Amino acid sequence: MTGAAPDLFAPAPVSHFAARNEAAPSVLRIEVPGEPRGKGRPRIGRLANGRPIAFTDAKTVSYENLVRYAAKEAMVAAGLTMFPAGVPLTIRMLASFTVPASKSKAWQRAALAGGHRPTKKPDPDNVLKVIDALNGVVWHDDVQVVEVSISKVYAAEPGLVIEVRPL
């Protein structure tokens, strides 16, 4: 390879919508209340005939339903419909966790000011996997997601914020 590597973080010069002379939808902001959860690993159970079957644990199903509900509410509030198939999307996620009560008051204040970041479970990649819940609601399939950014922070109110925007 010759020459300089492309800047992967530079914005695309022409958006998908500008190339088609269409108006781009607004940014969709989804706010999911409560402590963020990562997607659990598939569990293996047995049917009555002894055959194995993979299933998703109840806590993951419940959290994905909450994410789906929050997405539907956000789309209605923003007056948006599902992003068309083939439209490349970018996602920014902010996972906010409660500050551990076992830490000192000074540590807690510093954490809320951004001086400490959560280095605990769930892993960011498992938090990201909850976007599967948005298939058929926000977009046709998560293959449309071409850029992702995720951060974990401490906050007074726990929650997960997902911003979706077309490129």
Secondary structure by P-SEA (a helix, b strand, c coil): cccccccccccccccccccccbbbbcbbbbbbcccccccccbbbbbccccbbbbbbcaaaaaaaaaaaaaaaaaaaaaccccccccbbbbbbbbbbbcccccccaaaaaaaaaccccccccccaaaaaacccccccccccccccccbbbbbbbbccbbbbbbbbbcc
